[in-house]
Amino acid sequence: MRNFLASVAITYYFNAISFVQSFSVEAPAPAPKDIAIVGCGVLGTSLLRQLVTSPEFESKSITAITKTSNNHESILKSVGSSSESSSFDLTTMDEIPKDQKFSNVVFCAPPSAFDDYPAAVADASDNLWCGTNDGDGTFVFTSSGGVYGPGDGEVVSETSPLPDSSLASARSMRMVKAEENVLSRKGGVLRLAGLYTLERGAHNYWLEKGDGTVKGSSDGIINLLNYDDAAGACLSALKVGPSIVGGKVFLISDGHPTTREGICASALKSKKYKDSKMPTFGQSDGAGKGKIYDGNISNLSLKWEPVHESFDKFMQGSQ
């Protein structure tokens, strides 16, 4: 009799669990947030700072996503120094709730942060972005003008063909595949020129950290863009929206190409580098002088223009 009662109790217990489970439902996905910045280094931090101080985005929720929390303190300090806004969250990718989506995503994390960069970009598009079904949302990917490969003084634009994959470097191909993943999902690609600040860029290495020699000829062509202007282009892409940006490529530079020697000469005009010496340049390696970026169509489409007109004027003004 005791065994019979125990059997009945067990049966009742499991039937009760099944009954409750039959009425249970999965928790609804969290409501989409407005903007996510994936990668909050120099570029991402500048974009974050511009977003929280922009009147057009003051009502938007902004989430800055990093790989680790190592630099969170410096990011908060940088953004706080120019804004009293607290309308943003700073978090790591691991801390993003499951199924959390964002109407707008700017992916500006560098390839060095990932084992498989194209897959990481695709994952962000698929799992963070609401996609084109959201209507007004945009996915912006910051690529590099380096995908055009070496050249010999010719002009390239947004529509210029890329070199055959058999001729491209492994680094360029990773970026090209990442671009393809974005464009196939109706995101937008910003191909950026060489980025710089006063302390960051080729000039800093050549004049302060190098051995006094520069690999490559003095007349090699370099296209440049201030980090803050690159962030401003991302901001403009968010403003004009998916009808302009979706599925498109844009070429972003300050429109004033210079040379290796020109970079050093300009940097020597600043107070920071005034005691440095012009380095010695190498000979041409046979790869050509480089390419000249023409981003006029991009500037018009994004309604954007650089604040820092040229590297030379930036350095002259950094006294």
Rosetta silent file (secondary structure, phi, psi, omega in degrees, C-alpha in Angstrom):
SEQUENCE: MRNFLASVAITYYFNAISFVQSFSVEAPAPAPKDIAIVGCGVLGTSLLRQLVTSPEFESKSITAITKTSNNHESILKSVGSSSESSSFDLTTMDEIPKDQKFSNVVFCAPPSAFDDYPAAVADASDNLWCGTNDGDGTFVFTSSGGVYGPGDGEVVSETSPLPDSSLASARSMRMVKAEENVLSRKGGVLRLAGLYTLERGAHNYWLEKGDGTVKGSSDGIINLLNYDDAAGACLSALKVGPSIVGGKVFLISDGHPTTREGICASALKSKKYKDSKMPTFGQSDGAGKGKIYDGNISNLSLKWEPVHESFDKFMQGSQ
SCORE:     score description
SCORE:     0.000 S_00000001
   1 L     0.000  -42.616  179.767    0.000    0.000    0.000 S_00000001
   2 H   -62.475  -41.349  178.406    2.836    2.375    0.910 S_00000001
   3 H   -64.306  -37.106  179.465    4.553    1.713   -2.436 S_00000001
   4 H   -63.814  -44.962  179.783    1.314    2.342   -4.248 S_00000001
   5 H   -64.285  -38.359  178.312    0.833    5.720   -2.561 S_00000001
   6 H   -63.839  -40.473  179.543    4.431    6.695   -3.318 S_00000001
   7 H   -64.345  -40.700  178.535    3.922    5.807   -6.966 S_00000001
   8 H   -63.996  -41.077 -179.113    0.761    7.905   -7.120 S_00000001
   9 H   -64.246  -43.449  179.768    2.557   10.865   -5.521 S_00000001
  10 H   -63.658  -43.435  179.304    5.440   10.705   -7.980 S_00000001
  11 H   -61.463  -41.963  179.603    3.058   10.449  -10.914 S_00000001
  12 H   -63.634  -40.284 -177.915    1.085   13.437   -9.624 S_00000001
  13 H   -61.982  -49.014 -177.890    4.284   15.463   -9.145 S_00000001
  14 H   -70.962  -33.280  175.391    5.537   14.957  -12.692 S_00000001
  15 H   -64.996  -36.659  178.789    2.079   15.503  -14.182 S_00000001
  16 H   -65.707  -41.089  178.350    1.875   18.808  -12.288 S_00000001
  17 H   -62.744  -44.013  179.715    5.240   19.888  -13.677 S_00000001
  18 H   -62.916  -36.739  179.887    4.148   19.005  -17.206 S_00000001
  19 H   -64.980  -44.264  179.742    0.920   20.937  -16.691 S_00000001
  20 H   -65.795  -42.864 -178.336    2.766   24.061  -15.559 S_00000001
  21 H   -64.316  -29.770 -178.698    5.320   23.769  -18.349 S_00000001
  22 H   -66.718  -20.923  179.280    2.573   23.521  -20.937 S_00000001
  23 H  -100.905   -4.957 -178.079    1.521   27.048  -19.997 S_00000001
  24 L   -78.503  147.973  177.805    5.017   28.506  -19.735 S_00000001
  25 L  -132.005  154.892  177.805    6.304   30.783  -22.492 S_00000001
  26 L   -67.773  145.924  177.772    9.698   32.171  -23.265 S_00000001
  27 L   -63.195  139.598 -179.625   10.435   35.638  -21.946 S_00000001
  28 L   -64.421  150.445  177.867    9.967   38.261  -24.650 S_00000001
  29 L   -65.232  145.544  178.532   13.090   39.683  -26.260 S_00000001
  30 L   -61.913  151.286  179.630   14.178   43.020  -24.822 S_00000001
  31 L   -63.452  142.947  179.266   13.049   46.111  -26.690 S_00000001
  32 L   -60.526  143.298  172.090   15.553   47.352  -29.271 S_00000001
  33 E   -97.500  172.706 -168.744   17.885   50.133  -28.206 S_00000001
  34 E   -81.146  -56.098 -170.948   18.875   52.974  -30.481 S_00000001
  35 E  -137.814  133.785  172.769   22.626   52.940  -31.178 S_00000001
  36 E  -121.659  136.182  172.274   25.513   50.551  -30.525 S_00000001
  37 E  -109.922  113.146  179.494   29.185   51.308  -31.115 S_00000001
  38 E   -94.422  110.259 -175.928   31.158   48.077  -31.451 S_00000001
  39 L   100.198  109.072 -175.838   34.763   48.868  -30.621 S_00000001
  40 L  -122.754   57.077  171.583   35.528   51.878  -28.466 S_00000001
  41 L   -83.952 -143.797 -179.234   39.161   52.654  -29.200 S_00000001
  42 H   -62.167  -46.096 -178.349   40.253   56.075  -30.431 S_00000001
  43 H   -68.032  -49.496 -178.498   37.693   56.120  -33.258 S_00000001
  44 H   -63.141  -37.571  178.595   34.809   54.649  -31.275 S_00000001
  45 H   -66.811  -39.996  176.442   35.441   56.943  -28.321 S_00000001
  46 H   -62.892  -41.693  177.788   35.433   59.991  -30.585 S_00000001
  47 H   -63.504  -43.657  178.147   32.143   58.836  -32.109 S_00000001
  48 H   -58.483  -45.411 -179.958   30.674   58.281  -28.645 S_00000001
  49 H   -61.252  -40.673 -179.436   31.738   61.767  -27.593 S_00000001
  50 H   -71.966  -34.979  179.023   30.158   63.297  -30.707 S_00000001
  51 H   -64.993  -46.279 -175.003   26.937   61.330  -30.307 S_00000001
  52 H   -73.940  -12.644  177.246   26.305   62.370  -26.708 S_00000001
  53 L  -105.731    1.547 -178.854   26.915   66.029  -27.558 S_00000001
  54 L   -88.641  123.751  178.472   24.820   66.034  -30.744 S_00000001
  55 H   -57.533  -30.827 -177.947   21.368   67.648  -30.371 S_00000001
  56 H   -69.930  -18.624 -177.141   19.999   65.255  -32.986 S_00000001
  57 H  -118.999   14.041 -174.731   20.811   62.248  -30.804 S_00000001
  58 L   -66.036  -23.316  179.859   20.161   63.643  -27.313 S_00000001
  59 L   -96.399    1.436 -175.986   17.046   61.498  -26.875 S_00000001
  60 L   -91.094  146.420  172.895   18.669   58.315  -28.180 S_00000001
  61 L   -84.286  130.860 -175.524   20.010   55.469  -26.076 S_00000001
  62 E  -123.314  130.357  179.439   23.679   54.864  -26.861 S_00000001
  63 E  -124.043  121.192  176.335   25.654   51.754  -25.956 S_00000001
  64 E   -99.680  125.235 -172.682   29.426   51.557  -26.370 S_00000001
  65 E  -115.313  126.398  178.275   30.654   47.962  -26.539 S_00000001
  66 E  -118.773  167.757  177.851   34.226   46.863  -25.857 S_00000001
  67 L   -75.483  -41.994  176.544   35.957   43.502  -25.757 S_00000001
  68 L  -132.686  172.794  179.264   37.130   43.972  -22.157 S_00000001
  69 L   -94.131   10.344 -173.928   36.611   46.581  -19.455 S_00000001
  70 L   -57.041  -37.463 -174.971   40.325   47.447  -19.304 S_00000001
  71 L  -105.590   12.558 -176.419   39.922   50.893  -20.863 S_00000001
  72 H   -59.881  -40.202 -178.165   36.501   51.818  -19.518 S_00000001
  73 H   -62.275  -43.948 -179.291   37.867   54.359  -17.061 S_00000001
  74 H   -70.237  -33.415  177.266   39.801   56.245  -19.736 S_00000001
  75 H   -64.867  -47.104  179.008   36.820   56.134  -22.119 S_00000001
  76 H   -61.241  -39.344  178.948   34.510   57.594  -19.481 S_00000001
  77 H   -64.981  -42.300 -178.985   37.058   60.272  -18.691 S_00000001
  78 H   -64.800  -45.228 -179.128   37.437   61.176  -22.362 S_00000001
  79 H   -71.612  -39.312 -179.073   33.712   61.432  -22.992 S_00000001
  80 H   -67.333  -24.024 -178.629   33.022   63.149  -19.684 S_00000001
  81 L   -70.880  -16.128 -178.564   35.589   65.820  -20.392 S_00000001
  82 L  -121.804    1.752 -177.291   33.440   67.165  -23.208 S_00000001
  83 L  -157.050  143.719  174.985   29.943   66.310  -22.033 S_00000001
  84 L   -95.948    6.746 -177.236   27.876   66.070  -18.865 S_00000001
  85 L   -69.548  141.764  173.379   25.591   63.590  -20.562 S_00000001
  86 L  -121.143   24.578 -174.962   24.977   60.237  -18.939 S_00000001
  87 L   -87.149   34.189  176.941   22.746   58.998  -21.739 S_00000001
  88 E  -143.707  155.591  175.964   25.047   56.152  -22.694 S_00000001
  89 E  -112.639  142.083  175.667   26.069   52.748  -21.417 S_00000001
  90 E  -118.834  118.015 -172.717   29.605   51.393  -21.534 S_00000001
  91 E  -146.358  175.076  175.355   29.753   47.621  -21.460 S_00000001
  92 E  -103.005  161.950 -179.682   31.540   44.569  -22.815 S_00000001
  93 H   -59.736  -37.354 -179.491   30.261   42.250  -25.513 S_00000001
  94 H   -66.211  -21.847 -177.519   29.872   39.442  -22.970 S_00000001
  95 H   -91.712   -5.338  177.517   27.574   41.636  -20.883 S_00000001
  96 L   -69.432  125.998 -179.479   25.115   42.375  -23.689 S_00000001
  97 L   -59.336  147.340  177.200   21.844   40.557  -22.862 S_00000001
  98 L   -59.634  137.353  178.361   20.872   37.706  -25.126 S_00000001
  99 L    72.567    6.368  176.034   18.610   38.824  -27.973 S_00000001
 100 L   -71.002  127.628 -179.231   19.329   42.508  -27.343 S_00000001
 101 L  -118.428  161.173  179.514   19.087   44.362  -30.650 S_00000001
 102 E  -132.122  139.025  179.136   19.951   47.865  -31.773 S_00000001
 103 E   -65.542  -37.304 -179.772   18.347   49.957  -34.493 S_00000001
 104 E  -127.545  136.799  178.260   21.736   51.384  -35.493 S_00000001
 105 E  -133.174  130.907  171.464   25.155   49.761  -35.204 S_00000001
 106 E  -113.810  115.844 -179.330   28.555   51.249  -35.985 S_00000001
 107 E   -99.372  105.932 -179.641   31.256   48.576  -36.161 S_00000001
 108 L  -128.561   23.463  174.338   34.651   50.238  -35.758 S_00000001
 109 L   -75.750  142.829 -176.775   36.611   47.560  -33.901 S_00000001
 110 L   -78.562  158.826  178.313   39.958   46.757  -35.578 S_00000001
 111 H   -58.868  -29.881 -176.962   40.816   43.395  -37.184 S_00000001
 112 H   -63.297  -15.461 -177.464   43.482   42.781  -34.541 S_00000001
 113 H   -86.426   -2.035 -173.505   40.763   42.211  -31.942 S_00000001
 114 L  -136.828  145.820  174.133   39.371   39.096  -33.664 S_00000001
 115 L   -72.467  -38.974  179.543   40.579   35.716  -34.874 S_00000001
 116 L  -127.234   91.552 -173.599   38.054   35.795  -37.735 S_00000001
 117 H   -63.654  -49.918  179.270   37.295   39.405  -38.564 S_00000001
 118 H   -56.549  -39.045  179.393   34.765   38.889  -41.393 S_00000001
 119 H   -67.173  -36.810  179.186   32.819   36.458  -39.196 S_00000001
 120 H   -65.325  -39.806  178.578   32.838   38.928  -36.290 S_00000001
 121 H   -66.568  -43.514  178.240   31.429   41.667  -38.505 S_00000001
 122 H   -62.849  -40.022  179.745   28.738   39.332  -39.841 S_00000001
 123 H   -62.781  -41.867  178.481   27.880   38.233  -36.305 S_00000001
 124 H   -63.681  -39.710  179.119   27.397   41.835  -35.191 S_00000001
 125 H   -66.500  -42.395 -176.263   25.129   42.489  -38.156 S_00000001
 126 H   -75.784  -36.342 -169.526   23.076   39.345  -37.596 S_00000001
 127 H  -109.745  -15.127  176.908   22.838   39.391  -33.806 S_00000001
 128 L  -107.232  -37.371 -175.430   23.075   43.033  -32.726 S_00000001
 129 E   -83.231  139.748  175.586   21.449   44.945  -35.563 S_00000001
 130 L   -67.208  -23.225  179.608   17.684   44.965  -36.029 S_00000001
 131 L    87.397 -177.409 -176.298   18.305   44.844  -39.754 S_00000001
 132 H   -69.564  -15.791  177.899   16.453   46.501  -42.581 S_00000001
 133 H   -65.978  -20.594 -179.917   13.103   45.369  -41.151 S_00000001
 134 H   -70.118  -21.129  176.136   13.503   48.113  -38.556 S_00000001
 135 L    92.536  -62.775 -173.624   12.978   50.673  -41.294 S_00000001
 136 L  -104.587    2.259 -173.894   15.102   53.567  -40.126 S_00000001
 137 L   -87.565  154.189 -176.428   18.152   51.739  -38.781 S_00000001
 138 L  -132.502  141.132  170.658   21.643   51.693  -40.259 S_00000001
 139 E  -110.313  121.718 -178.099   24.661   49.390  -39.966 S_00000001
 140 E  -116.884  127.614  178.767   27.932   51.237  -40.565 S_00000001
 141 E  -117.180  126.394  178.469   31.251   49.428  -40.980 S_00000001
 142 E   -90.997  108.137  178.953   34.543   51.317  -40.947 S_00000001
 143 E  -100.440 -160.031 -176.577   36.833   49.728  -43.502 S_00000001
 144 E  -134.904  143.394  173.528   40.105   50.948  -44.990 S_00000001
 145 H   -66.341   -9.540  177.168   41.172   52.521  -48.250 S_00000001
 146 H   -62.094  -15.955  179.472   43.958   49.968  -48.160 S_00000001
 147 H   -65.999  -18.022  178.647   41.623   47.562  -49.975 S_00000001
 148 H   -73.323  -14.805  179.141   42.478   49.390  -53.216 S_00000001
 149 L    75.885 -178.819  179.745   45.985   47.995  -53.021 S_00000001
 150 L   -69.609  157.150  177.967   49.155   49.710  -54.238 S_00000001
 151 L  -147.690 -173.285 -178.980   49.039   52.102  -57.163 S_00000001
 152 E  -134.934   49.437  175.872   51.212   54.490  -59.100 S_00000001
 153 E    96.648   -1.259 -179.046   49.528   57.852  -58.745 S_00000001
 154 E   -76.008  159.362 -179.717   46.113   57.025  -60.180 S_00000001
 155 E   -92.780  136.664  176.088   42.889   58.392  -58.675 S_00000001
 156 E  -123.333  151.614  178.619   40.407   56.017  -57.017 S_00000001
 157 L  -133.625 -170.196 -179.064   36.831   56.606  -55.913 S_00000001
 158 L   -59.993  -30.902 -173.980   33.979   54.658  -54.337 S_00000001
 159 L   -97.648    1.597 -179.115   33.319   52.801  -57.577 S_00000001
 160 L   -66.198  139.812  179.578   36.901   51.909  -58.482 S_00000001
 161 L   -67.610  150.371  176.327   37.488   48.154  -58.885 S_00000001
 162 L   -90.847  155.803  179.587   39.493   46.305  -56.266 S_00000001
 163 L   -64.649  155.501  176.485   42.526   44.225  -57.217 S_00000001
 164 L   -57.421  143.863 -176.776   42.102   40.541  -57.954 S_00000001
 165 L   -58.379  -28.219  179.838   42.161   38.434  -54.806 S_00000001
 166 L   -70.490  -17.962 -178.906   45.268   36.635  -56.056 S_00000001
 167 L  -103.245  -10.870 -175.923   47.136   39.961  -55.985 S_00000001
 168 L   -86.382  152.907  176.898   45.763   41.287  -52.694 S_00000001
 169 L   -74.665  160.716  178.606   47.426   40.870  -49.314 S_00000001
 170 H   -60.703  -37.890  178.884   45.881   38.644  -46.656 S_00000001
 171 H   -62.602  -45.217  179.362   45.138   41.744  -44.586 S_00000001
 172 H   -64.632  -39.116 -178.507   43.284   43.407  -47.452 S_00000001
 173 H   -66.465  -35.305  175.402   41.308   40.262  -48.201 S_00000001
 174 H   -60.635  -42.371 -179.994   40.092   40.048  -44.594 S_00000001
 175 H   -68.434  -40.975  179.110   38.792   43.582  -44.928 S_00000001
 176 H   -62.193  -43.601  179.201   37.227   42.910  -48.333 S_00000001
 177 H   -65.217  -36.469  176.046   35.400   39.837  -47.013 S_00000001
 178 H   -64.129  -42.260  176.641   34.164   41.852  -44.042 S_00000001
 179 H   -58.897  -45.383 -178.967   32.881   44.503  -46.461 S_00000001
 180 H   -60.100  -39.618  178.269   31.085   41.843  -48.494 S_00000001
 181 H   -63.406  -36.355  179.472   29.366   40.558  -45.359 S_00000001
 182 H   -72.313  -48.672 -176.307   28.130   44.060  -44.585 S_00000001
 183 H   -64.473  -36.096  179.293   26.978   44.956  -48.087 S_00000001
 184 L   -68.082  -18.642  178.595   25.100   41.671  -48.526 S_00000001
 185 L  -102.703   11.686  177.358   23.130   42.542  -45.381 S_00000001
 186 L    69.455   28.414  170.825   22.341   46.064  -46.635 S_00000001
 187 L   -89.756  175.800  179.611   24.793   47.802  -44.346 S_00000001
 188 E  -114.649  147.999 -176.802   27.077   50.636  -45.394 S_00000001
 189 E  -116.996  126.739  172.938   30.874   50.660  -45.704 S_00000001
 190 E  -108.261  111.073  176.102   33.109   53.662  -45.009 S_00000001
 191 E   -86.689  112.832 -173.179   36.597   53.180  -46.441 S_00000001
 192 E   -95.195  144.327  171.929   38.791   55.427  -44.334 S_00000001
 193 L   -72.978 -178.748 -179.229   42.103   57.039  -45.240 S_00000001
 194 E   -62.863  124.558 -173.298   45.080   56.799  -42.893 S_00000001
 195 E   -88.087  148.373 -179.805   43.951   57.914  -39.439 S_00000001
 196 E  -152.742  156.169  161.214   45.858   60.254  -37.184 S_00000001
 197 L  -129.135 -172.024  177.158   45.838   62.420  -34.074 S_00000001
 198 L   -62.258  -38.245 -174.843   48.673   64.586  -32.818 S_00000001
 199 L   -99.675   -9.686 -175.115   50.172   61.595  -31.021 S_00000001
 200 L  -121.742  140.594  178.254   49.029   58.747  -33.263 S_00000001
 201 L   132.399  176.142 -177.955   49.904   57.940  -36.862 S_00000001
 202 H   -59.222  -37.601 -177.833   52.857   57.322  -39.146 S_00000001
 203 H   -59.386  -39.317 -178.609   54.376   60.713  -38.314 S_00000001
 204 H   -65.924  -41.114  179.038   54.663   59.834  -34.630 S_00000001
 205 H   -67.709  -46.631 -176.386   56.470   56.588  -35.373 S_00000001
 206 H   -64.917  -36.373 -174.085   58.781   58.089  -37.969 S_00000001
 207 H   -94.871  -24.211 -175.295   59.746   61.126  -35.872 S_00000001
 208 H  -121.260  -35.913 -171.336   59.711   59.771  -32.312 S_00000001
 209 H  -106.538  -18.194 -177.530   59.650   55.994  -32.129 S_00000001
 210 L   -81.697 -172.356 -178.109   61.518   54.844  -35.218 S_00000001
 211 L  -100.008   15.103  179.169   65.225   54.591  -35.927 S_00000001
 212 L    91.240    2.335  177.381   65.374   57.678  -38.128 S_00000001
 213 E  -124.156  149.853  179.225   64.688   55.836  -41.362 S_00000001
 214 E  -121.577  126.158  177.241   61.459   55.380  -43.287 S_00000001
 215 L   -72.510  128.770 -178.377   60.813   52.375  -45.467 S_00000001
 216 L   105.946  159.015 -175.273   59.661   53.554  -48.870 S_00000001
 217 L   -73.887  157.772 -177.811   60.420   56.542  -51.051 S_00000001
 218 L   -66.130  -26.584 -176.007   59.921   60.120  -49.909 S_00000001
 219 L   -96.147   12.987  176.180   57.357   60.795  -52.658 S_00000001
 220 L   -63.163  133.060 -174.073   55.061   57.885  -51.789 S_00000001
 221 E   -80.652  133.370  177.761   51.453   59.146  -51.703 S_00000001
 222 E  -128.801  129.791  174.385   49.551   59.013  -48.404 S_00000001
 223 L  -101.196  135.842 -171.101   45.871   59.904  -47.909 S_00000001
 224 E  -126.926  162.022 -179.522   44.984   61.060  -44.409 S_00000001
 225 E  -159.954  126.898  176.712   42.016   61.634  -42.122 S_00000001
 226 E   -67.476  143.177  179.990   41.821   62.883  -38.555 S_00000001
 227 H   -54.518  -42.127 -179.160   40.228   60.414  -36.130 S_00000001
 228 H   -65.179  -34.652  176.971   37.613   62.987  -35.128 S_00000001
 229 H   -71.176  -35.390  175.426   36.687   63.552  -38.766 S_00000001
 230 H   -61.946  -43.570  176.995   36.386   59.800  -39.316 S_00000001
 231 H   -63.808  -37.837  177.486   33.992   59.662  -36.372 S_00000001
 232 H   -62.844  -34.936  176.718   32.145   62.631  -37.834 S_00000001
 233 H   -66.654  -39.194  175.834   31.663   60.717  -41.084 S_00000001
 234 H   -62.245  -42.942  178.197   30.155   57.824  -39.109 S_00000001
 235 H   -60.680  -42.958  178.677   27.833   60.280  -37.384 S_00000001
 236 H   -63.632  -36.944  178.066   26.794   61.691  -40.753 S_00000001
 237 H   -63.011  -38.756  176.760   26.078   58.178  -42.024 S_00000001
 238 H   -66.829  -37.041 -178.439   23.696   57.652  -39.104 S_00000001
 239 H   -67.103  -44.972 -176.810   22.020   60.987  -39.810 S_00000001
 240 H   -75.998  -24.508  170.898   21.327   60.385  -43.505 S_00000001
 241 L    83.125 -179.067 -172.255   20.113   56.869  -42.763 S_00000001
 242 H   -67.111  -24.210 -179.552   19.686   53.602  -44.644 S_00000001
 243 H   -65.558  -25.992  177.740   18.137   55.097  -47.765 S_00000001
 244 H   -98.670  -40.342 -170.383   21.522   56.669  -48.517 S_00000001
 245 H   -89.911  -33.719 -171.534   23.930   54.329  -46.743 S_00000001
 246 L   -56.226  123.426  177.385   22.366   50.887  -47.121 S_00000001
 247 L    72.212   15.187 -175.076   24.338   48.601  -49.437 S_00000001
 248 L  -117.356  158.004  175.839   26.723   51.392  -50.433 S_00000001
 249 E  -112.270  138.330  178.294   30.476   52.075  -50.227 S_00000001
 250 E  -128.516  144.937  179.862   31.891   55.484  -49.294 S_00000001
 251 E  -112.801  119.961 -170.718   35.468   56.751  -49.489 S_00000001
 252 E  -118.065  118.743  174.049   36.438   59.106  -46.672 S_00000001
 253 L  -151.426  174.875  178.915   39.547   61.302  -46.599 S_00000001
 254 L   -83.249   -3.282  176.733   40.415   64.962  -46.035 S_00000001
 255 L    78.188   10.004  179.224   40.901   65.431  -49.782 S_00000001
 256 L  -128.424   75.850  179.413   44.497   66.616  -49.437 S_00000001
 257 L   -60.663  147.034  179.637   46.819   63.699  -50.218 S_00000001
 258 E  -131.785 -163.385  179.493   50.417   64.200  -49.204 S_00000001
 259 E  -126.020  171.924  176.482   53.650   62.199  -49.273 S_00000001
 260 H   -58.060  -45.717  178.710   55.811   60.465  -46.692 S_00000001
 261 H   -66.492  -37.456  178.593   58.166   63.421  -46.721 S_00000001
 262 H   -62.867  -38.471  177.238   55.219   65.809  -46.659 S_00000001
 263 H   -59.889  -47.581 -178.756   53.847   64.126  -43.532 S_00000001
 264 H   -66.079  -41.816  179.811   57.138   64.585  -41.721 S_00000001
 265 H   -62.513  -39.968  178.844   57.553   68.171  -42.919 S_00000001
 266 H   -67.782  -43.709 -178.974   54.069   69.052  -41.696 S_00000001
 267 H   -62.894  -33.860  179.877   54.560   67.353  -38.327 S_00000001
 268 L   -66.409  -14.180  177.491   57.803   69.267  -37.781 S_00000001
 269 L   -79.419  -13.653 -178.298   55.743   72.483  -37.836 S_00000001
 270 L   -87.161  157.435  179.680   54.003   71.481  -34.590 S_00000001
 271 L   -62.968  -36.816 -176.442   55.312   72.239  -31.126 S_00000001
 272 L   -62.797  -36.796 -173.288   55.347   68.550  -30.228 S_00000001
 273 L  -110.216   10.138 -173.128   57.761   67.548  -33.006 S_00000001
 274 L   -62.125  -24.259 -179.928   59.744   70.765  -33.488 S_00000001
 275 L   -93.968    0.325  178.278   62.902   69.207  -32.034 S_00000001
 276 L   -80.811  166.566 -179.707   62.691   66.090  -34.205 S_00000001
 277 L  -116.222  149.860  176.068   64.695   65.635  -37.384 S_00000001
 278 L   -61.980  125.840 -179.178   63.603   64.749  -40.883 S_00000001
 279 L   -73.475  170.877  175.145   64.180   60.995  -41.287 S_00000001
 280 E   -92.348  133.435 -177.446   66.032   59.309  -44.110 S_00000001
 281 E  -100.604  151.743  179.161   63.801   57.743  -46.744 S_00000001
 282 L   -84.735 -172.221  177.776   64.365   54.532  -48.623 S_00000001
 283 L   -93.124  164.668  177.176   64.155   53.826  -52.310 S_00000001
 284 L   -60.909  136.812 -179.781   61.070   52.838  -54.219 S_00000001
 285 L   -92.429    8.441  178.351   60.226   49.181  -53.653 S_00000001
 286 L    87.226   -2.430 -178.071   58.669   48.846  -57.102 S_00000001
 287 L   -85.719   -3.076 -178.567   55.108   48.852  -55.791 S_00000001
 288 L    97.206  173.193 -175.354   54.360   52.321  -57.165 S_00000001
 289 L   -83.080  -15.601 -175.658   53.772   55.676  -55.511 S_00000001
 290 E   112.373 -178.348 -176.245   50.316   54.943  -54.155 S_00000001
 291 E  -120.068  154.615  179.137   46.813   56.116  -55.009 S_00000001
 292 E  -103.731  125.453 -178.175   44.962   59.402  -54.691 S_00000001
 293 E   -85.404  132.661  172.738   41.544   59.241  -53.024 S_00000001
 294 L  -118.041   99.894 -178.090   38.620   61.135  -54.531 S_00000001
 295 L  -106.352   24.188 -176.284   35.781   61.087  -52.016 S_00000001
 296 H   -60.141  -40.951  179.825   33.754   63.997  -53.388 S_00000001
 297 H   -65.042  -41.018  178.428   30.703   61.855  -54.114 S_00000001
 298 H   -61.917  -44.315 -179.640   30.842   60.390  -50.610 S_00000001
 299 H   -58.589  -44.021 -179.821   31.082   63.838  -49.042 S_00000001
 300 H   -67.525  -42.561 -177.695   28.002   65.012  -50.914 S_00000001
 301 H   -64.609  -42.095 -178.022   26.019   61.848  -50.204 S_00000001
 302 H   -86.289   -6.800 -175.643   26.759   61.894  -46.480 S_00000001
 303 L    56.043   48.691 -173.905   26.501   65.697  -46.228 S_00000001
 304 L  -129.752  147.618  168.675   29.891   65.610  -44.553 S_00000001
 305 L  -148.820  150.381 -176.409   33.139   67.514  -44.774 S_00000001
 306 L   -70.473  142.905  172.993   36.234   67.304  -42.578 S_00000001
 307 L   -72.080  -41.179  179.119   36.734   69.792  -39.771 S_00000001
 308 L   -93.101  103.248 -170.789   40.481   69.414  -40.186 S_00000001
 309 L   -59.239  -37.481 -179.892   41.029   70.463  -43.775 S_00000001
 310 L  -156.860  161.601  176.922   44.455   68.878  -44.078 S_00000001
 311 H   -62.366  -39.027 -178.211   47.187   67.243  -42.034 S_00000001
 312 H   -63.142  -46.611  179.875   49.439   70.222  -42.656 S_00000001
 313 H   -67.370  -34.934  177.052   46.949   72.757  -41.291 S_00000001
 314 H   -60.710  -46.319 -178.512   46.212   70.501  -38.324 S_00000001
 315 H   -68.102  -37.824  177.487   49.886   70.367  -37.407 S_00000001
 316 H   -63.565  -32.586 -178.164   50.362   74.094  -37.894 S_00000001
 317 H   -85.433   -6.886 -176.529   47.458   74.722  -35.544 S_00000001
 318 L   -93.405   50.632 -178.905   48.658   72.356  -32.822 S_00000001
 319 L   -85.812    0.000    0.000   51.002   74.860  -31.194 S_00000001
